[in-house]
Amino acid sequence: MLNSTDFSGLFNKRFFRNFVPVPATNSLKLGGTTCDFELPDITNNCQVRLFNYRNKQPVILAFTRIFTEKQYCPLCFPHIKAMNENYHRFTEKGVEVLMITSTDPQQSQKVVQDLSLQMPLLSNPNCSIFQKYQVGQALGAPLPAQFLLDSHGKLRFKHLFSFLSPNAEVEVLLELIGKL
């Protein structure tokens, strides 16, 4: 699982492409729609298209930082675990959680196994979806962010990374879902 001394695999094309800091400049407006995408779901071994949830159920897009299958962001690791441990609470409310990572499918598969992930883990190694959602980047990986979309695909909440609040808390997300 989490290993703070093994840096093998860290310095790859993705790392250098995301090395220069770019602040989160998200211009998505609350009440607006977000861009569609399709990514592989490593947890369930299938393709997931965001548009397929429209007019069916709310969705949380949880962008996270995982450097490699051996290196987790210390600010994101607790959030990944908390989201996974509470996944059933989201699904009981009819909400799907799509965790999006920039690790490649092989690295993502190891993450799913090591953390016993229940929620879908979507692999986006070229970071195209991170860029479309303008979450920013620093030190080799895109920054974390969370977006809550209602059942019509409208953006109802967004949380962008800051050092004071790197990720939206599970309880905050659950409370917001109750207001949809």
C-alpha positions as CSV (number, residue, x, y, z in Angstrom):
1,M,0.0,0.0,0.0
2,L,1.3,3.5,0.9
3,N,5.1,3.5,0.7
4,S,7.0,6.8,1.3
5,T,10.4,5.6,0.0
6,D,9.8,3.8,-3.3
7,F,9.8,6.4,-6.1
8,S,10.0,3.8,-9.0
9,G,7.7,4.8,-11.8
10,L,7.2,8.3,-10.5
11,F,9.3,10.1,-13.1
12,N,7.3,9.5,-16.3
13,K,5.8,11.6,-19.1
14,R,2.8,12.4,-17.0
15,F,5.0,13.6,-14.2
16,F,6.9,16.0,-16.4
17,R,3.8,17.1,-18.3
18,N,2.2,18.1,-14.9
19,F,5.3,19.4,-13.1
20,V,4.8,23.1,-13.7
21,P,2.2,24.5,-11.3
22,V,-1.1,25.6,-12.9
23,P,-3.7,26.9,-10.4
24,A,-7.2,25.7,-10.5
25,T,-9.0,28.2,-12.8
26,N,-12.3,26.4,-13.1
27,S,-14.8,28.5,-15.0
28,L,-17.7,26.1,-14.8
29,K,-20.8,27.9,-13.5
30,L,-23.2,26.4,-10.9
31,G,-26.4,25.4,-12.7
32,G,-24.6,24.8,-15.9
33,T,-23.8,21.5,-17.6
34,T,-20.3,20.0,-17.6
35,C,-18.5,18.3,-20.5
36,D,-19.2,14.7,-21.3
37,F,-16.4,12.1,-21.2
38,E,-15.8,8.4,-21.5
39,L,-13.1,6.7,-19.5
40,P,-12.3,3.1,-18.5
41,D,-13.6,2.1,-15.0
42,I,-10.8,-0.1,-13.6
43,T,-12.9,-1.3,-10.6
44,N,-15.7,-2.8,-12.7
45,N,-13.7,-3.5,-15.9
46,C,-16.0,-1.4,-18.2
47,Q,-16.2,1.9,-20.0
48,V,-18.1,4.8,-18.2
49,R,-19.6,7.7,-20.0
50,L,-20.8,10.6,-17.9
51,F,-23.7,11.4,-20.2
52,N,-25.3,8.0,-19.5
53,Y,-26.1,9.2,-15.9
54,R,-28.0,12.2,-17.2
55,N,-31.7,12.1,-16.3
56,K,-31.0,9.0,-14.2
57,Q,-29.1,9.9,-11.1
58,P,-26.8,12.5,-9.5
59,V,-23.0,12.0,-9.8
60,I,-20.0,13.1,-7.8
61,L,-16.9,13.5,-9.9
62,A,-14.0,13.1,-7.4
63,F,-10.7,14.0,-9.1
64,T,-7.8,12.7,-7.1
65,R,-4.0,12.7,-7.0
66,I,-2.3,9.3,-7.1
67,F,1.3,9.6,-8.3
68,T,1.9,5.9,-8.9
69,E,0.4,2.7,-7.6
70,K,3.0,3.0,-4.8
71,Q,2.8,6.8,-4.2
72,Y,-0.4,8.5,-3.0
73,C,-0.7,12.2,-2.4
74,P,-0.7,12.6,1.4
75,L,-3.6,15.1,1.2
76,C,-5.7,12.8,-1.1
77,F,-5.0,9.4,0.4
78,P,-7.3,10.0,3.5
79,H,-10.0,11.4,1.1
80,I,-9.8,8.3,-1.2
81,K,-10.2,6.0,1.9
82,A,-13.1,8.1,3.3
83,M,-14.9,8.2,0.0
84,N,-14.5,4.4,-0.4
85,E,-15.5,3.7,3.2
86,N,-18.7,5.8,2.7
87,Y,-19.4,4.7,-0.8
88,H,-22.5,2.8,0.4
89,R,-23.9,6.0,1.9
90,F,-23.7,7.7,-1.4
91,T,-25.3,4.8,-3.4
92,E,-28.1,4.5,-0.7
93,K,-29.0,8.1,-1.6
94,G,-29.0,7.2,-5.3
95,V,-25.7,9.0,-6.1
96,E,-22.8,7.5,-8.1
97,V,-19.3,8.4,-7.1
98,L,-16.8,8.4,-10.0
99,M,-13.2,8.8,-8.7
100,I,-10.9,10.0,-11.5
101,T,-7.1,9.4,-11.4
102,S,-4.3,10.2,-13.8
103,T,-2.6,6.8,-13.2
104,D,-2.6,4.5,-16.1
105,P,-4.9,1.4,-16.2
106,Q,-2.2,-1.0,-14.8
107,Q,-1.3,1.3,-11.9
108,S,-5.0,2.0,-11.3
109,Q,-5.7,-1.8,-11.1
110,K,-3.1,-2.1,-8.3
111,V,-4.7,0.9,-6.5
112,V,-8.1,-0.8,-6.7
113,Q,-6.7,-4.0,-5.3
114,D,-4.6,-2.4,-2.5
115,L,-7.4,-0.2,-1.3
116,S,-10.2,-2.7,-1.9
117,L,-12.0,0.1,-3.8
118,Q,-15.8,-0.4,-4.2
119,M,-16.4,2.8,-6.1
120,P,-15.5,3.2,-9.8
121,L,-11.9,4.3,-10.4
122,L,-11.6,5.9,-13.8
123,S,-8.2,6.1,-15.4
124,N,-7.2,9.3,-17.3
125,P,-3.4,9.0,-17.8
126,N,-3.3,11.8,-20.4
127,C,-5.1,14.1,-18.0
128,S,-7.5,15.4,-20.7
129,I,-10.5,15.3,-18.4
130,F,-8.6,17.0,-15.5
131,Q,-7.7,19.7,-18.1
132,K,-11.3,20.0,-19.3
133,Y,-12.5,20.5,-15.8
134,Q,-9.6,23.0,-15.2
135,V,-8.6,21.5,-11.8
136,G,-5.0,22.7,-12.1
137,Q,-1.7,20.8,-11.6
138,A,1.5,20.8,-9.5
139,L,4.5,18.6,-8.8
140,G,3.8,15.9,-11.3
141,A,0.0,15.4,-11.0
142,P,-3.3,17.2,-11.5
143,L,-4.8,18.7,-8.4
144,P,-7.8,17.2,-6.6
145,A,-11.3,18.6,-7.0
146,Q,-14.9,17.4,-6.5
147,F,-18.0,18.3,-8.5
148,L,-21.6,17.3,-7.7
149,L,-23.9,17.0,-10.7
150,D,-27.7,16.6,-10.2
151,S,-29.7,14.0,-12.1
152,H,-30.1,16.4,-15.0
153,G,-26.3,16.8,-15.3
154,K,-26.3,20.4,-13.8
155,L,-23.4,21.4,-11.7
156,R,-24.6,22.0,-8.1
157,F,-21.3,22.2,-6.2
158,K,-17.6,22.4,-6.9
159,H,-14.7,22.2,-4.6
160,L,-11.2,23.1,-5.9
161,F,-7.9,22.3,-4.2
162,S,-6.5,24.7,-1.6
163,F,-3.9,23.9,1.1
164,L,-6.5,24.8,3.7
165,S,-9.1,22.6,2.2
166,P,-7.6,20.1,-0.3
167,N,-10.8,18.0,-0.7
168,A,-14.5,18.3,0.1
169,E,-15.4,16.3,3.2
170,V,-17.6,13.3,2.9
171,E,-20.2,14.8,5.3
172,V,-20.3,18.0,3.3
173,L,-21.0,16.1,0.1
174,L,-23.7,14.0,1.8
175,E,-25.4,17.1,3.2
176,L,-25.4,18.7,-0.3
177,I,-26.9,15.6,-1.8
178,G,-29.8,15.9,0.7
179,K,-30.5,19.3,-0.7
180,L,-30.8,18.2,-4.3
